[in-house]
Amino acid sequence: MHYNYKYRLDPPEALAETLLHHVDTCRQLYNHVLYKLNESDEIPARYKVQGTLPDLKSWWDDLGDVHSKVLQMVVKRVYDNLSTLKAKKENGRAVRMLKWKPPRDYQSFTYNQSGFKLKNTSGRPVLWLSKIGEIPIHLHRDIPENATIKQVTVKQEPTGEWFATFGINVDEATPEKPETPEKVVGIDVGILKYAHDTDGYAIESPDFSDERERLERAQRTLSRKQHGSANWEKQRRVVAERHVELKNKRRDFLHKLSNYYAREYDLVAVENLDAKGLVELPGNSRNRAGAAWGTFLRMLEYKCEREGTHFVAVTPRGTTKECASCGVSTDKPLWVREHSCPSCGFEMDRDANAAWNILSRGLEDVGVGYSESTPVETALPVDTVVSAKCVVEAGSPCLKEQPKAASRQG
């Protein structure tokens, strides 16, 4: 399986200048290749463009300072971006020509297959990069012994810190998914409560109001500085640090919550949400963006694959309107938070009702049968509210043993 491991680098001032020189050289090569492609009548194959790199070195002295594999990955980056634009255009999106990269938009370079080595001499780990040297690295977690490092991407973050991301392949067998999953769960994500599941848990959304207030205060201070001055640059880094602080706390919560569901269940059913489209809708877009549903679902999907858990994304249409007991659809505005079926009289929190519908569709998609029993007949417990702080501290919503809902599976 393929994983990315990210570590912080601590380059001395001289090496930091060398890294910046490599980044800027790669950026100029990117713009040069893009210019040549725009000027040509027909875009040549990538390997042909890469074959011109030795000739470029004869008159472009700075290219000789950069490892050949790094230069080849710059060409690949141009072609990957062109492929992305082409795919968007084929999907009906209005796209323009690929633009040149200014310094602020190009902050990384990649070694692929060769030109790098991770060393650990006298207990001091360093990352050796060809034509750069040895850079101290903080290995806060070990790379698995059965892993093969395929590539290394070095990047400077807006905070000024340097990081190395290792792309590794781990030689391990993918766990087999059970043919008849026993522990199953349906999850409905939201804003007031981040997630409702069919085991009766309602996880509160994390409170980042203090972090957002510090970020806004730092942004206001930045707006009063003279653009480009030393004080402006200093405050810009403060703003970048506030952004990183908010991002890290959000991702910590999402990692722990997704890890819990992937490890504790044999099947996880969720809605196949168009997270980007939901953010673009008018009204409340800030809260929808802050919820990061797309990130949560992506984390959950790859962790389920890693743990051998069925991950099923079902169509979200009608999951809130449909009654989990009898299947009758009932329209209800967003401000109505309780589901009350006029047909069978079944009452439940609307998001918990949606979670049961998601689970039913997920079981049907994987071909798993379930009994005729409804949430009423299985004595579904009242939602147990779990704070986001508990998830972060304990790694799961289960701080103590809670009553479980009976499975709908037959």
Buried (B, 14 or more C-beta within 10 A) or exposed (E): EEBEBEBBBEBEEEBBEBBBBBBBBBBBBBBBBBEBBEEEEEEEEBEEBBEEBEEBBEEBEBBEEBBBBBBBBBBBBBBEBBEEBEEEEEEEEEEEEBEBBEEEEBBBBBBBEEBBBBEEEEEEBBBBBBEBBBBBBEEEEEBEEEBEBEBBBBBBBBBEBBBBBBBBEBEEEEEEBBEEBEBBBBBBBBEEBBBBBBBBBBBBBBEBEEBBEBBEEBBEEBEEBEEEEEEBEEBBBBBBBBBBBBEEBBBEBBBBBBBBBBBBBBBBBBBEBEBEEBBEEEEEEEEBBBBBBBBBBBBBBBBBBBBBBBBBBBEBEEBBBBBBBEEEEBEEEEEEEEBBBEEEEBEBBBBBBBBBBBBBBBBBBBEBEBEEBBBBEBEBBEBBEBBBEBBBEBBBBBEEEEEEBEBBBE
